[in-house]
Amino acid sequence: MHSQSGGPVNRDRTANLLGALALELARAQQLATAEVVGQTGSAAAALVVIGAAPGRTIEQLRRPLGLTQPGATRLVERLVEAGWVERGDTAGRRGLRLTLSEAGREVLDQMHAARRAALTEALAPLGSDEQAQLAELLETLLAARVGDRDDLERLCRLCERRTCDRCPVGHQLDVRMKTSATEGV
């Protein structure tokens, strides 16, 4: 395998470069979302996850965020106190259903805009063709990280879902589920 310059691909170097960029992009997203939310940690991701699937319980929220039950409960308390999350009817023994308040939806929109701006700035050195090529490569890499629904929830926990006309993570999960169903028959 050769690089665009014609020389052999150094996989270790490529992996190292990817790791450095991943750290920088994670930092850029964290700074952008924390500026809007005023909190670091899982608050931004919680707003995205609740906004994407209103009616989740704390238990259903904690898994994609990687939180313990007490940690998720404390996070929800902070979001309720901020006026961004409302607790609704119970979901049986599973707990109260969580939804975003109007203020929570506004914060989510602002947070998505800040995140989008930070990531768009990171793409600025690339031309349109390079960005299209990168998008294809990112879809391939993301799809390869999916094994189950928990992976989808984890990978897309900060995503601005309305911008993906076809989520590569969700699509890959659908393909895997269909393949499993036909193999099980």
DRENDREN-655926 format. One record per residue (C-alpha): residue number from 0; residue in one letter; x, y, z negated. Coordinates in steps of 0.25 Angstrom, whole numbers, padded with zeros to 4 digits. Last residue first. Layout:
PT   num   residuo    east   north      up
PT   NUM         A       X       Y       Z
...
// end
This chain:
PT   num   residuo    east   north      up
PT   184         V   -0135   -0073   -0042
PT   183         G   -0124   -0068   -0051
PT   182         E   -0115   -0064   -0039
PT   181         T   -0126   -0055   -0033
PT   180         A   -0128   -0048   -0047
PT   179         S   -0113   -0046   -0049
PT   178         T   -0111   -0040   -0035
PT   177         K   -0123   -0031   -0037
PT   176         M   -0117   -0027   -0051
PT   175         R   -0104   -0025   -0045
PT   174         V   -0109   -0016   -0033
PT   173         D   -0118   -0008   -0043
PT   172         L   -0105   -0005   -0052
PT   171         Q   -0097   -0001   -0040
PT   170         H   -0108    0009   -0036
PT   169         G   -0109    0014   -0050
PT   168         V   -0094    0017   -0050
PT   167         P   -0093    0022   -0036
PT   166         C   -0104    0032   -0039
PT   165         R   -0112    0035   -0026
PT   164         D   -0116    0049   -0024
PT   163         C   -0107    0053   -0036
PT   162         T   -0109    0068   -0039
PT   161         R   -0122    0065   -0047
PT   160         R   -0114    0056   -0057
PT   159         E   -0105    0067   -0062
PT   158         C   -0096    0057   -0069
PT   157         L   -0091    0058   -0083
PT   156         R   -0096    0044   -0088
PT   155         C   -0094    0038   -0074
PT   154         L   -0083    0028   -0076
PT   153         R   -0088    0024   -0090
PT   152         E   -0102    0022   -0086
PT   151         L   -0098    0014   -0073
PT   150         D   -0089    0006   -0081
PT   149         D   -0099    0003   -0091
PT   148         R   -0108   -0002   -0080
PT   147         D   -0099   -0013   -0076
PT   146         G   -0085   -0016   -0069
PT   145         V   -0082   -0002   -0062
PT   144         R   -0068    0003   -0061
PT   143         A   -0066   -0001   -0046
PT   142         A   -0077    0008   -0042
PT   141         L   -0070    0020   -0048
PT   140         L   -0057    0017   -0040
PT   139         T   -0065    0015   -0027
PT   138         E   -0073    0028   -0030
PT   137         L   -0060    0035   -0033
PT   136         L   -0054    0031   -0020
PT   135         E   -0066    0036   -0012
PT   134         A   -0066    0049   -0019
PT   133         L   -0051    0051   -0017
PT   132         Q   -0053    0049   -0002
PT   131         A   -0064    0060   -0002
PT   130         Q   -0055    0069   -0011
PT   129         E   -0044    0067   -0001
PT   128         D   -0053    0070    0011
PT   127         S   -0058    0083    0004
PT   126         G   -0044    0088    0000
PT   125         L   -0037    0085   -0013
PT   124         P   -0031    0095   -0022
PT   123         A   -0045    0099   -0028
PT   122         L   -0048    0085   -0033
PT   121         A   -0044    0089   -0048
PT   120         E   -0053    0102   -0047
PT   119         T   -0065    0093   -0043
PT   118         L   -0062    0085   -0055
PT   117         A   -0062    0097   -0064
PT   116         A   -0074    0104   -0057
PT   115         R   -0082    0091   -0058
PT   114         R   -0080    0089   -0073
PT   113         A   -0084    0104   -0075
PT   112         A   -0097    0102   -0067
PT   111         H   -0100    0088   -0073
PT   110         M   -0099    0095   -0087
PT   109         Q   -0108    0106   -0083
PT   108         D   -0118    0096   -0078
PT   107         L   -0117    0088   -0091
PT   106         V   -0118    0101   -0099
PT   105         E   -0131    0104   -0092
PT   104         R   -0136    0090   -0094
PT   103         G   -0133    0091   -0109
PT   102         A   -0140    0104   -0110
PT   101         E   -0153    0098   -0104
PT   100         S   -0151    0087   -0114
PT    99         L   -0144    0074   -0109
PT    98         T   -0150    0061   -0113
PT    97         L   -0148    0050   -0124
PT    96         R   -0157    0039   -0127
PT    95         L   -0157    0035   -0142
PT    94         G   -0152    0021   -0146
PT    93         R   -0151    0007   -0141
PT    92         R   -0161    0001   -0151
PT    91         G   -0172    0006   -0142
PT    90         A   -0168    0017   -0132
PT    89         T   -0172    0028   -0141
PT    88         D   -0179    0040   -0136
PT    87         G   -0170    0052   -0134
PT    86         R   -0157    0058   -0139
PT    85         E   -0153    0071   -0132
PT    84         V   -0139    0075   -0127
PT    83         W   -0133    0089   -0123
PT    82         G   -0138    0097   -0136
PT    81         A   -0124    0098   -0141
PT    80         E   -0129    0090   -0154
PT    79         V   -0134    0079   -0145
PT    78         L   -0120    0078   -0138
PT    77         R   -0113    0078   -0151
PT    76         E   -0122    0067   -0156
PT    75         V   -0121    0059   -0143
PT    74         L   -0105    0059   -0146
PT    73         R   -0107    0055   -0160
PT    72         T   -0116    0043   -0156
PT    71         A   -0106    0039   -0145
PT    70         G   -0095    0039   -0155
PT    69         P   -0103    0031   -0165
PT    68         Q   -0106    0021   -0154
PT    67         T   -0092    0020   -0149
PT    66         L   -0088    0027   -0136
PT    65         G   -0083    0023   -0123
PT    64         L   -0091    0033   -0115
PT    63         P   -0098    0023   -0106
PT    62         R   -0102    0015   -0118
PT    61         R   -0106    0026   -0128
PT    60         L   -0118    0031   -0119
PT    59         Q   -0126    0018   -0119
PT    58         E   -0124    0016   -0134
PT    57         I   -0128    0031   -0136
PT    56         T   -0141    0028   -0128
PT    55         R   -0143    0032   -0114
PT    54         G   -0156    0039   -0110
PT    53         P   -0150    0048   -0099
PT    52         A   -0140    0040   -0089
PT    51         A   -0131    0050   -0082
PT    50         G   -0133    0061   -0092
PT    49         I   -0130    0052   -0103
PT    48         V   -0117    0048   -0097
PT    47         V   -0113    0062   -0092
PT    46         L   -0116    0068   -0106
PT    45         A   -0108    0056   -0113
PT    44         A   -0096    0058   -0104
PT    43         A   -0095    0073   -0108
PT    42         A   -0096    0070   -0122
PT    41         S   -0086    0058   -0122
PT    40         G   -0074    0065   -0126
PT    39         T   -0072    0080   -0126
PT    38         Q   -0083    0090   -0131
PT    37         G   -0086    0104   -0126
PT    36         V   -0095    0098   -0115
PT    35         V   -0091    0108   -0104
PT    34         E   -0076    0110   -0107
PT    33         A   -0076    0095   -0111
PT    32         T   -0081    0091   -0097
PT    31         A   -0070    0099   -0090
PT    30         L   -0059    0095   -0100
PT    29         Q   -0062    0080   -0099
PT    28         Q   -0064    0080   -0084
PT    27         A   -0050    0087   -0082
PT    26         R   -0044    0077   -0092
PT    25         A   -0050    0065   -0086
PT    24         L   -0045    0070   -0072
PT    23         E   -0031    0072   -0078
PT    22         L   -0030    0058   -0084
PT    21         A   -0035    0052   -0071
PT    20         L   -0025    0060   -0063
PT    19         A   -0014    0054   -0071
PT    18         G   -0019    0040   -0071
PT    17         L   -0021    0041   -0056
PT    16         L   -0007    0045   -0054
PT    15         N   -0002    0034   -0063
PT    14         A   -0010    0024   -0055
PT    13         T   -0004    0029   -0042
PT    12         R    0010    0029   -0047
PT    11         D    0008    0014   -0052
PT    10         R    0002    0011   -0038
PT     9         N    0014    0016   -0030
PT     8         V    0008    0016   -0016
PT     7         P    0019    0013   -0006
PT     6         G    0023    0025    0003
PT     5         G    0015    0029    0015
PT     4         S    0012    0043    0010
PT     3         Q   -0003    0039    0009
PT     2         S    0002    0028   -0001
PT     1         H    0005    0014    0004
PT     0         M    0000    0000    0000
// end
